[in-house]
């Protein structure tokens, strides 16, 4: 008899905790507003380096990239050789930025281009639109909007 009461108490606590967390999740999804960015001309681009990089080479790449007008910010992963940078597409496009960077440093690199199917997606390219999480959050947002 004692085990039965203890088991019911544990199951009730777990169910209550799950219900509380589920309600918090629904309220969060319903009240979260998408971020609105005032920088519609800011674009993200990527360059993949085919040569091994060290910290000195990374600093040189950073310096050369920052000297190009229109480049806002960059991040270089030395281990993978991937450079991601923001640029103002009114001033410079990704192809011109790539060409200027390669001309300044003579690097072995190539510009990363996404496929046409990824470019046509309405959500983040890595997000699966058929997943439960996407459909659940989309349904909650439609319910409260």
Residue pairs with C-beta under 8 A, 6 or more apart in sequence:
26 140
29 137
29 140
29 141
30 140
30 141
30 143
30 144
41 88
41 89
41 90
42 72
42 86
42 87
42 88
42 89
43 86
43 87
43 88
43 89
43 93
43 94
44 84
44 85
44 86
45 84
45 85
45 86
45 87
45 94
45 97
45 98
45 111
45 112
46 82
46 83
46 84
46 85
46 111
46 112
47 82
47 83
47 85
47 98
47 101
47 109
47 110
47 111
47 112
48 81
48 82
48 83
48 109
48 110
48 111
48 112
49 61
49 81
49 82
49 83
49 107
49 108
49 109
50 81
50 108
50 109
50 110
51 81
51 107
51 108
51 109
52 81
53 61
53 76
53 78
53 81
54 78
55 78
58 76
58 78
60 105
61 76
61 83
61 101
61 105
61 107
62 74
62 76
64 101
64 104
64 105
65 71
65 74
65 83
65 85
65 97
65 101
66 74
67 104
68 92
68 97
68 100
68 101
69 91
69 92
70 87
70 88
70 90
70 91
70 92
70 97
71 85
71 86
71 87
71 92
71 97
72 85
72 86
72 87
72 88
73 85
73 86
74 83
74 84
74 85
74 86
75 83
75 84
75 85
76 82
76 83
76 84
77 83
81 109
83 109
85 97
87 93
87 94
87 97
92 100
94 111
95 111
98 109
98 111
101 107
101 109
102 109
114 125
118 125
121 129
123 129
123 134
127 134
128 134
129 135
